[in-house]
Structures are given as C-alpha cells and as structure tokens.
C-alpha cells in the first residue's frame, strides 16, 4: 500500500497496464516528434541561413562567420533553456 501511495499511477489489475503504457507511449512520441522538429529544422534554419548569406558577402573565401565557442554556446543555450 505504501508503494501505491508513493507512485504516480496506481492500477488495480495488470490488464490495465498495457493500455496505460500505450497512452503514455503515445504522449512520449508526440513530445519527441516536436523536439525533433524544433531541434533539427528550426535551429538549423536559424543557424545556417546567416552563414549562407555571409558566404556571398565574403565571396566564398572560407572565412567562418561563427567562432567555435559560439557554436557550442548556441547549442547549449537553445537546447537547455527552452
């Protein structure tokens, strides 16, 4: 009984466990799909577009727009803060 009081979900029979796992698995899938869209698409669009435009400005001279420290801080800030 103490384990039931301390747990997030208490089920009376194990036949309800599969339904509970399917529901929470679906919620987990939705959260991961949103994170993947944010992380791979939006972050890369915001980060690569200035570099692409900068190459036209410097006439494709292999000069980088961002320093490696900015790359690291960008990934840390945009993945941990939201």
For each residue, the residues with C-beta under 8 A, 3 or more apart:
1: 4 5
2: 5 6
3: 6 7
4: 1 7 10
5: 1 2
6: 2 3
7: 3 4 10
8:
9: 20
10: 4 7
11: 14 16 17 20
12: 16
13: 16
14: 11 17
15: 18
16: 11 12 13 19 20
17: 11 14 20 21
18: 15 21 22
19: 16 22 23
20: 9 11 16 17 23 24
21: 17 18 24 25
22: 18 19 25 26
23: 19 20 26 27
24: 20 21 27 28
25: 21 22 28 29
26: 22 23 29 30
27: 23 24 30 31
28: 24 25 31 32
29: 25 26 32 33
30: 26 27 33 34
31: 27 28 34 35
32: 28 29 35 36
33: 29 30 36 37
34: 30 31 37 38
35: 31 32 38 39
36: 32 33 39 40
37: 33 34 40 41 42
38: 34 35 41 42 43 82
39: 35 36 42 43 79
40: 36 37 43 44
41: 37 38 44 45
42: 37 38 39 45 46
43: 38 39 40 46 47 78
44: 40 41 47 48
45: 41 42 48 49
46: 42 43 49
47: 43 44 50 51 74
48: 44 45 51 52
49: 45 46 52 53
50: 47 53 54 65
51: 47 48 54 55 64 65 66
52: 48 49 55 56
53: 49 50 56 57
54: 50 51 57 58 65
55: 51 52 58 60
56: 52 53 59 60
57: 53 54
58: 54 55 61 63
59: 56
60: 55 56
61: 58
62:
63: 58
64: 51 67
65: 50 51 54
66: 51 70 71 74
67: 64 70 71
68: 71 72
69: 72 73
70: 66 67 73 74
71: 66 67 68 74 75
72: 68 69 75 76
73: 69 70 76 77
74: 47 66 70 71 77 78
75: 71 72 78 79
76: 72 73 79 80
77: 73 74 80 81
78: 43 74 75 81 82
79: 39 75 76 82
80: 76 77
81: 77 78
82: 38 78 79
